[in-house]
Amino acid sequence: MSSNNFYKAFIISLLLIVATNKIDAQTIADYKSKLSLRIYPDEALVQKGGVDSLVFTVDLPGTKTLLMLDLPNIFVPVQRKEFDKWGITARDAFQMAHENVAKQKIENITKVFDVDGAKVEFNFLGNEDYAASYALNIGANKPELVGEWGSVVVIPNRGLVVICKISRDKPLDFVKFIQRIKPLTDRSYIGHQSPVSKHFFWYYKGTFTTITVNETTNGGINVVAPPELGELMSVKK
């Protein structure tokens, strides 16, 4: 079966499940409470036929955030042709979805590790269904995990997020953070059934920017800060 046919069959099966649950996305009064989000790598979506028929936005470079219906035991992607009948904007729909995700219970564990003589804080968010989507709005959902200069965020799969705050007092902790956590997050990306991204992102004022991370021939890891972050770090305290 071709990728396009597989994707069409997949969508049809999901819509049949929706019908079985007696949920009609065109007419139900409480669809707002069922809106949710899922993040998928671009390459995975291309293999499944693309996103032209779906409702999506881009939060993390290299991925798409899809608008979903969170139904019992399954998430269903919202079809564009059905969404167009709802009479609301995509912006409003995604805002509703973010609000619903924010209500979910997310496990938050903070650990401090010694990395090359420095005490570096590692923040882990976990929830197999919602952790990745929750992190998209980290500034509102977990403002205590955002430093004065933002945070470094890695979302290897939908159930795991790891964050390092960037502060004036410890501006280079994020480099040690990336160097230490990258082998773990690489494995978490490759080995998970729902990978999101193997890249590290700088989160600042609601925007995610890719951080350049290169592995050297001798196994080392070089980190290059985005230009805007470099400018912040160059300003005197």
C-alpha positions in Angstrom: 0.0 0.0 0.0 1.4 3.4 -1.0 2.0 6.1 1.7 -0.9 8.2 0.4 -3.3 5.2 0.4 -2.1 4.3 3.9 -2.8 7.8 5.1 -6.2 7.9 3.6 -7.1 4.5 5.1 -5.8 5.7 8.5 -8.0 8.8 8.4 -11.0 6.9 7.3 -10.6 4.4 10.2 -10.3 7.2 12.7 -13.4 8.9 11.3 -15.3 5.6 11.6 -14.2 5.5 15.3 -15.6 9.0 15.7 -18.9 7.9 14.3 -18.9 4.9 16.5 -18.5 7.2 19.5 -21.4 9.3 18.2 -19.3 12.4 18.0 -19.9 14.8 15.1 -17.3 17.5 14.8 -19.6 19.6 12.8 -22.4 19.9 15.3 -21.3 19.0 18.8 -21.7 21.8 21.4 -18.6 20.8 23.4 -16.0 20.3 20.8 -14.0 23.1 22.4 -13.2 20.9 25.4 -12.0 18.1 23.1 -9.5 20.1 21.1 -5.9 19.1 21.6 -2.5 19.1 19.9 0.1 16.7 18.6 3.5 17.5 17.1 4.9 15.4 14.2 8.2 15.6 12.3 7.9 17.0 8.8 9.4 13.9 7.3 6.8 11.6 9.0 3.9 13.7 7.7 5.3 13.7 4.2 5.5 9.9 4.2 1.8 9.9 5.3 0.6 12.1 2.5 1.2 15.6 3.8 -0.9 18.1 5.7 -3.0 19.9 3.1 -6.2 18.3 4.3 -5.4 19.0 8.0 -5.3 22.0 10.3 -1.8 22.8 11.5 0.7 25.4 12.6 4.5 25.5 13.0 5.9 25.9 16.5 9.1 24.0 16.3 11.2 24.2 13.1 11.2 20.9 11.3 7.8 19.9 12.7 4.1 20.6 12.4 1.6 21.0 15.2 -1.7 19.4 14.3 -5.1 20.3 15.7 -6.6 17.2 17.2 -9.8 15.9 18.8 -8.9 14.2 22.1 -11.4 11.3 22.2 -11.6 8.3 24.6 -8.6 6.2 23.9 -7.6 7.9 20.6 -6.5 11.3 19.1 -8.1 12.2 15.8 -6.6 14.8 13.5 -9.1 17.6 12.6 -9.9 17.6 8.9 -9.7 21.0 7.2 -13.0 20.6 5.3 -14.8 19.9 8.6 -13.0 22.6 10.5 -14.1 25.2 7.9 -17.7 24.5 8.9 -17.1 25.4 12.6 -17.1 29.1 12.1 -14.0 29.9 14.2 -10.4 30.9 13.2 -7.5 28.5 13.4 -5.8 30.9 15.9 -8.8 30.6 18.2 -9.0 26.9 17.8 -5.3 26.5 18.7 -5.7 28.7 21.7 -8.6 26.5 22.9 -6.4 23.5 22.4 -3.5 25.0 24.3 -5.9 25.8 27.2 -7.1 22.2 27.3 -3.6 20.8 27.2 -2.6 23.2 30.1 -5.2 21.4 32.3 -3.5 18.0 32.0 -1.4 16.6 34.8 2.3 16.8 33.8 5.0 15.2 35.8 7.8 17.7 36.6 11.1 16.5 38.0 14.0 18.8 38.7 17.5 17.4 39.2 20.9 19.1 39.6 23.9 17.3 38.2 27.6 18.1 38.4 28.8 18.6 34.8 32.5 19.4 34.4 32.6 21.0 37.9 29.4 23.1 37.4 26.1 22.4 39.1 23.5 22.4 36.2 19.8 22.2 36.7 17.9 19.7 34.5 14.1 19.9 34.3 12.1 16.9 33.1 8.4 17.0 32.0 6.6 13.7 31.4 3.2 12.6 30.2 3.0 10.1 27.4 0.1 12.0 25.7 0.6 15.6 26.5 4.2 16.5 27.6 5.4 17.7 24.2 2.3 19.8 23.5 2.4 21.2 27.0 5.9 22.5 26.4 4.9 24.5 23.4 3.4 27.0 25.8 6.0 26.7 28.5 6.0 30.4 29.2 2.4 30.3 30.4 2.3 26.7 31.7 5.6 26.6 33.6 7.0 30.1 33.8 9.4 29.1 36.6 11.3 27.0 34.0 12.0 30.1 31.9 15.1 32.2 32.8 15.7 35.8 32.1 17.2 34.8 28.7 14.7 32.0 28.1 15.4 28.3 28.1 16.8 25.5 26.1 14.2 22.9 25.3 14.5 19.5 23.7 11.4 17.4 22.9 12.6 14.0 21.6 9.2 12.4 21.7 5.6 13.2 22.7 6.0 12.0 26.2 9.3 13.6 27.3 10.6 17.2 27.5 13.9 18.3 29.0 14.6 22.0 29.8 17.5 24.1 31.0 16.9 27.7 32.1 19.2 30.4 30.8 20.0 33.1 33.5 22.3 36.0 33.8 24.1 34.4 36.7 24.7 31.1 34.9 24.5 32.0 31.1 26.6 29.0 29.9 24.9 26.2 31.8 22.8 25.4 28.7 26.0 24.4 26.8 26.9 21.8 29.5 23.2 20.8 29.6 23.2 20.0 25.9 26.5 18.2 26.0 25.3 15.9 28.8 21.7 15.2 27.8 22.1 14.8 24.0 23.0 11.1 24.0 19.9 10.4 26.1 17.5 12.5 24.0 18.9 11.1 20.8 18.0 7.6 22.0 14.7 8.8 23.2 14.0 10.2 19.7 15.1 7.2 17.7 13.6 4.6 20.0 10.1 6.1 20.5 7.0 5.3 18.4 6.0 9.0 18.4 9.3 11.0 17.9 9.1 14.8 17.7 12.5 16.3 17.2 16.2 15.5 18.0 17.1 19.2 17.9 17.6 21.6 20.8 15.6 24.9 20.7 16.1 28.2 22.4 12.7 29.3 23.8 12.5 33.1 24.2 9.3 35.3 24.3 7.1 32.6 22.8 9.4 31.6 19.9 11.5 28.4 19.4 14.8 28.9 17.6 17.0 25.9 16.5 20.3 25.7 18.3 23.2 24.5 16.1 24.8 21.4 17.7 27.7 19.6 16.0 29.4 16.4 17.0 33.2 16.3 16.5 35.2 13.4 15.1 36.5 12.6 18.6 33.1 12.4 20.1 32.8 15.9 21.5 29.8 18.2 21.1 30.0 21.8 20.0 27.1 24.2 20.7 26.6 27.4 18.8 24.2 29.9 20.3 21.6 31.6 18.1 22.7 35.1 17.2 20.0 36.8 19.2 20.9 34.8 22.3 24.6 35.7 21.7 23.6 39.4 21.7 21.7 39.1 25.0 24.8 37.3 26.6 27.1 40.1 25.3 25.2 42.8 27.3 26.8 43.6 30.6 24.9 42.8 33.7 
